[in-house]
C-alpha cells in the first residue's frame, strides 16, 4: 500500500476541496500542508509547506501571535473564532486541555484523565467538502472557540520547542482521517461543534472525536494504520494506538515497523518522569529506532538540546542510510518515546516519501554508523 501511495501524483486542489477549510500560511494562502517547529524560549519558528519543494523558510518570530499575518496557527484556526459562528464543524482535543472559558457553551472538559486517555493533541475542522487536520505537541492549547477570539500561544507554551503539522484534506481524505482517529484513539476532547449535523452526516466517525469521554472504561487495545492523501495528493500514513500495554504496542515502534526505511529517528519529550527509552539498533530485519539528541532546522542560529524540546516528531531515513534506496518520510505526532507511555494511546501522521525533517536532525544517540547522510 505504501508503494502505491508513493507514486500518487500531486494534483491541484479540486473545486470541492477549495470550498473546504484549508491549512493557511501566514500569508493567508491555502496550502496542501504546512509544518512548523517552534524554537525554545520564545515564539521563533522554522516553517515549510507543500509549495516550498522541501526548502525551509528562514526562522522568524511570530508563531505565538494571534495575528494571522504572522502565524500560520492563527491563520488556520482563526476562522473558528470569528464573531459569527463558524460554518465548519470542529473538534479540539488535548490530554492537557486549556482552562474552560467562562461561557462554556460548546466547550466541555473531560474529568482528570486516567492512564488510558490518549496522550494526544489535535484538531479537525470539516465541512462536507473536506477540511484540515492539525497534529501538535502544545499542552493547554488552543483555547476553546466559545471563549472568544483566538489568543495565540500563551507564555507557558513558549518555553520549550513544539511541533505542528497541518494537513488539508478533501472529503475522501477527511473521511479516512476521522475514521482512523475514531478507531484508534481515546482523545480528551474539550471543545466541539457540528452546525446542522454536517459532520455526523458526512463523517460517521466524528462523534467519537467530538464527544468528551468519561474515562470510565478502558479503550480497545490495538495498533492501526490508515493510508490516505492530502487534498493535493500527497501520500500520508496515519498511525494510531489505543495503548495496548506491551512494547509491541508502543506507537513509535509501530511507525518504525511499517515505514519502508531502515532507521527512524524520533524527537520527543525527554524531561518527564517516564524514562526515555534507549535506542533500539535494529537488525534481523527490524528497523533501528534512535532518539534525536539535538535539533537545528535550516537557518537556526544554533542547535538546541532535545531536552529543551517538547515536540514529538520523527524522520524515517531512507536513501543514504545503510545503503538503503527507499525514500525518507517525515512524521509529527503527540506521543513521547518513553516507558510511561507504553500504555497510552496517541497518533502520528507521516508525509510518506518526504524527507523534509531530515534537515532538522543535528545529532542522534547510538547506532551512529547507520546515519551516513544526515
N, C-alpha and C positions, 0 to 999 in steps of 0.2 A: 504493500500500500504506500509506504514512504517513497518507493521508487516512482510510482505513478504520480505522487504529489510533486516530486522534484522536477518533472518535465511539464508541469502545468504552466502555460504561458501567462505572463502578466497581461491583463487587459484593463482598459479604462473602466471606471465605474459605469454600470448600466444606468439607464434613465431612472429605473425604480430605486436603485441604490442611492442615487443622488438626492432622492427625496427623503432618505432616512437620516437620522442623526449620524454624524461622522466625527472622527478624530480631527481636531483642528490644530494647525500650527499656531504659533504666536502671531503670525501674520493673518490669521483668520482663514487660511486656505485649507480646504478639506484634503486630507492625505490618507493613503491606504493604511499606514501605520506610522506611529512615531514612538521613539524610545528616549527616555531622559534618565540620566544618572545625576542625582544631586550630590554635590561635594559636601564633606563635613564642614561644620562651623559656618553656617550661613545658607544663602539660597543660590549660590553659583551652581550652574548645572551644565552638563555636556548633553548635546542633543543631536539626534539623527532621525531621518524619516525615510519613507519609501522613495522619495524623489531625489535623494542625495547620492544614489549609486554607491552606498557604503561609506561615504565620507561623513565625518563628524564636524559640526559647526564649532567654531572657537568657543570655549567656555564663556559664559556670561552670567551676570546676576539676574534675578527676577522670577525664579520658579515659584517662590512663595507668594508672589504678588497676586492680589485679586484682580489685577488688570489683564484682560485678555490680550492686550498688545504686548505684554511682557512674558506671559506664561502660557504654555500650551495646556496646562491643567485648567487655568481659568477660562481659556478659550473653549475648551471641550466641555467642561462641566457647567460653565456659566449659564447656558440656556435652561438648565434645570432649576435655576434660582431666579429666573426673570420675574418681574412683578406679576405678570399674568401666569396662570397655571401652565406648566409645561404640557404640550400635547403628547409628549413621549412618555411611555411607561418607563419606570426605572426601579432598580433595586440596588441598595448600597449595603455592604456587609463588612464587618471588621471584628476580629476577635478581641480587640480593644476599642470599643466604639467611642465616639465623641460624647461629651455630656449632652443630655437631651435638651432640645430647645424649650423655651417657655411655652410656646404654642405647639404642643405635641399632638398635632392633628394627624399627620401622615407618618410621624416617626414612632417607632416602638422599640424600646431597648430590651433585649433578652436579659434574663437573670444572669448572675455571675456564672461564667461558663465552666461546666465540668470538663474533665480532660478530653471527652470525646467530641467537644465542639472543635470544628476545624480551625487550625491556625491559618486562617485565610482572610485576605483583604482584597476587595474588588468592587466593581460596579458595572452595571449594564444600563444602557438607555436604548429603548426599542420603539419602533412603530411597525406597522405591518410590512413595510418595505425593507426592514433591517435595522441596523443601529451600530453601537460600538460597545466593546468590552475593554475595561481597564483592569489590569492586574498590577498590584503595587505592594509596597512594604511599609507604608507610613501608618503608625498607630494613631488612634483617636482622630481620624480624618477620613473623608471630608465631613464638614458639618451637614446636618440634615437639611434638605431644601426647605422644609417648612419653617426653619428658623430665620429665614430672610435671605439676604444676598450672600453670594459666595465670598468668603473671607480669607481664602488662601491657606497656606501652611502656617500654623502657629509657631512661635519660637521653640517649643519643645520638639517639634518635628524637624527643626533646622540644625540640631546639634550633630547628628550623625548622618552619614551618607544614606541615600534612599534610592530605590529604583522604581520606574514607572514604565509600563508598556501599554499603549493604546492601539486597538485593532478596529478598523472599520469593517463592517460585515453586511453583506446583502441578506435577504430574507432566509436563504438556504443556510448561509454561514451562521447567522444569528440563531436559527433553529437548532443547528448542530451544537453550537456553543452552550446554549441554555440547557439542552438535553444532557450534554456531557457534564456540566456543572451540577445539574439537579441529581444526576445519577450517582456522582462520586463525592459530593460534598455534604457537610452539615454546617452551613455558614451561620454566623451570628449576625443576622440581618437587623439593621437598626432603622432603616427608612425604605419605604417602597410606595409606589403609586402606579395605578393602571387605569388611566382615564378611559371610560367606556368599555373596559374589559378587553381592549385590543390585544394585549399581550397574552392573556389567557386564551383568547380565541385562536391566535396565530402561533403561539409557542406554549404547548401544553406543559412544559417543564417549568414555566415561570413561577407558579405558586410555590414550588419548593425553594426558590431563591427569595421570593418576596415575603413569605410568611415567617415571622420570627419563630425560632424553635424554642421549645420549653426546656430541652435538655434532659427530659426525664427518661428517655430511652437511648441506649447506645445505637449508633448507626450500623447499617450493614457493613461488614468488612469488605475489602476488595480494592483492587487497583484497576483503573480504567484508562483507556486511550480513545480519544475522539479525533479523527482526521477531518480537517475542513480547510477552507481557503478564505482569505480576506475578500472584500468586495472587488479588489483589483486582481485577484487570482493568486496572491502569494500563498504558498503552502504552509499550513500550520499543523502542529500536533498539540493537543490539549491533554495533559496528564493529570489525573485526579486520584486522590487516595482518601478513603474514609478512615484510615488508621487501623491497620489490622494486627498490630502488635509486634510481630517479629521483624527481623532485618529485611526479609523479603518484601515486607510491606512499606519500607521507607521510601518516600516519594522520589528523592533524587536518585536512588538506586534504580527505581522504576524507570526514570528518564534515561539513565545510562544504558540500561539493558535494551532499550527499544529505539535508540537513535543509531543510525549507521555510522558510528565513529568509534575509534579505539580508546578515546580519552575524553572524560568530562571534567572540566574544572569548575568548581562551584564557589561562589562568593556568598556567604551568609553570616548572620549574627554570631559572633564568637565570644561575646562578653557574658552571656547568660549562664545560669547555674546548671544548664542541661548537659554539659560536657560535649564539646565539639568533637565530632568523630575524626579519627586519624585517616590519612589517605589509604585508599584501597588500590593497590598497584596492579590489579587485574591479572591476566594470564589465563591459559587454558580456555581461551575463547571469551573470557569475561573482560569487559572494559575497565580501564582504570578510572577511579573517581578521586580527584585531588581537591584540596582546599586552596582557594585563592588567598594568598597572604598579603598582597599589596595591589593597589588599584591605581591606574593612571590613564584616564582616557586621553585621546589625542589633544594636544594643546594645553593640558593641565600643567600648572607651574611646577608641581611636584607630585610624586606618588603619595598615597595615604595608606595607612595600615588597614588590613581587613577588620581589625578590632575597632576601628572608628567608622565602620560602615554597617548599617542595618539593612541594606538591600539584600535581596535573595535572587541571584541570577547565576546563570551558568553558560558555558560555551563548550559545545562538543567539537573537539578539534579533529578535523578530517585530514585533508591533504597536508603533507609536511610533518605528520606525526607517525613515527614508527613505520614509515614507508607507505602510509595509507593514501588512498586516492579518492575517497568519498568526500563530499562537501562538508563544511562545518555547519553547525546550527547554533543559533543564539536563543537563549531561554530566559524568561523572567517568571518568578513565582512568588510564593508567600510563605514557604516553609524553610526552616533552618536545617542545616545538616548537623544535627546533634542528637544524642541519645534520648533526651527528654521528649523529642517529637516523633519517636518511632511509633507512638500510639495516637498521634494527632493527624487529622486529615489536612489536606491542602491542595493547591493547584499550581501547575507550571504550564506555561504556554511557550512553545518553541517556534521560531521562524525557521522552518526547515530549509536547509541549503544556504542560509545567510550566516556568514562569519563576522558580522558587524561588531560583536562584542569581543572578538579576539584582541582588538586593539586596546581594550581597557585592562587587560590582564598584565600586571607588571611582574608578579612572582607567584609561584605555587609551591606547595610543600611536597617533598617526596617524589620519587619516580621521575626526577627531572630529566633524565636521559631520553625519555619519551618525547619531551617537548622540544622539537627541533626547529619549529618555525612559529615563535610566539609573536 
